[in-house]
Amino acid sequence: MIVRKLLFAALRMAANNPEVRKQAAKVADKAVDAARPSLLKASRRAGEAVRSASNELKDGVQKFKEEVRGSEEVMPPKNASKNTKARRTKKIISPKGKS
């Protein structure tokens, strides 16, 4: 607990120091510059993956719609396949001894 408080106090003092801030900004700029090419490459790959997935999904939806259109002509109507017998009525059974 004491070590933690000392560490945070030291970090606060360093953060308030203008020279330390300048050095931290320079280090951050260098890190961004070093990471930029790989970030751009990753961004391109992600864009390609999204486009590919979008095209694949679009093709699947088109194929599904074509199959559904074709199946409407071939499938008989729902009522034609059901049995046309009249429904039986339910018997109401009352307990013995009561009318």
C-alpha positions as CSV (number, residue, x, y, z in Angstrom):
1,M,0.0,0.0,0.0
2,I,2.8,2.4,0.9
3,V,4.8,1.4,-2.2
4,R,1.7,2.0,-4.3
5,K,1.2,5.5,-2.9
6,L,4.9,6.3,-3.4
7,L,4.8,5.1,-7.0
8,F,1.7,7.1,-7.8
9,A,3.2,10.2,-6.2
10,A,6.3,9.8,-8.3
11,L,4.2,9.5,-11.5
12,R,2.2,12.6,-10.6
13,M,5.4,14.6,-10.1
14,A,6.8,13.3,-13.4
15,A,3.5,14.1,-15.2
16,N,3.6,17.7,-14.0
17,N,7.2,18.1,-15.2
18,P,7.3,19.9,-18.6
19,E,10.5,18.2,-19.7
20,V,9.2,14.7,-19.0
21,R,6.0,15.6,-20.9
22,K,8.1,16.6,-23.9
23,Q,10.1,13.4,-23.8
24,A,6.9,11.3,-23.5
25,A,5.4,13.1,-26.5
26,K,8.5,12.4,-28.6
27,V,8.4,8.7,-27.6
28,A,4.7,8.5,-28.4
29,D,5.3,10.1,-31.8
30,K,8.1,7.6,-32.6
31,A,5.9,4.7,-31.6
32,V,3.1,6.0,-33.8
33,D,5.5,6.4,-36.8
34,A,6.9,2.9,-36.3
35,A,3.4,1.4,-36.0
36,R,1.8,3.3,-38.9
37,P,2.8,0.9,-41.8
38,S,1.6,-2.2,-40.0
39,L,-1.6,-0.4,-39.0
40,L,-2.3,0.6,-42.6
41,K,-1.6,-2.9,-43.8
42,A,-4.0,-4.3,-41.2
43,S,-6.6,-1.7,-42.1
44,R,-6.4,-2.8,-45.8
45,R,-6.7,-6.5,-44.9
46,A,-9.7,-5.7,-42.7
47,G,-11.3,-3.8,-45.5
48,E,-10.7,-6.6,-48.0
49,A,-12.2,-9.1,-45.5
50,V,-15.3,-7.0,-45.0
51,R,-15.8,-6.6,-48.8
52,S,-15.3,-10.3,-49.3
53,A,-17.8,-11.2,-46.6
54,S,-20.3,-8.7,-47.9
55,N,-20.1,-10.1,-51.4
56,E,-20.4,-13.6,-50.2
57,L,-23.4,-12.7,-48.1
58,K,-25.0,-10.9,-51.0
59,D,-24.5,-13.9,-53.3
60,G,-26.0,-16.2,-50.7
61,V,-29.1,-14.0,-50.3
62,Q,-29.5,-13.9,-54.1
63,K,-29.2,-17.7,-54.3
64,F,-31.7,-18.1,-51.5
65,K,-34.2,-15.7,-53.2
66,E,-33.9,-17.6,-56.5
67,E,-34.5,-20.9,-54.8
68,V,-37.5,-19.6,-53.0
69,R,-39.0,-18.2,-56.3
70,G,-38.4,-21.5,-58.0
71,S,-39.9,-23.6,-55.1
72,E,-43.2,-21.6,-55.1
73,E,-44.0,-22.9,-58.6
74,V,-43.3,-26.5,-57.8
75,M,-44.8,-26.9,-54.3
76,P,-48.5,-27.6,-54.0
77,P,-50.7,-25.3,-51.9
78,K,-50.8,-26.0,-48.2
79,N,-54.6,-26.8,-48.2
80,A,-54.3,-29.5,-50.9
81,S,-52.1,-31.8,-48.9
82,K,-54.3,-31.8,-45.8
83,N,-56.9,-34.5,-45.3
84,T,-60.3,-33.1,-46.3
85,K,-62.3,-35.2,-43.7
86,A,-64.6,-33.2,-41.5
87,R,-63.4,-32.5,-38.0
88,R,-64.8,-34.6,-35.2
89,T,-66.6,-32.7,-32.5
90,K,-65.5,-33.2,-29.0
91,K,-67.7,-35.1,-26.7
92,I,-68.5,-33.4,-23.4
93,I,-68.4,-36.0,-20.7
94,S,-70.1,-35.0,-17.4
95,P,-69.2,-36.8,-14.1
96,K,-71.4,-39.7,-13.1
97,G,-74.4,-38.8,-11.0
98,K,-74.7,-35.3,-12.3
99,S,-76.7,-34.3,-15.3
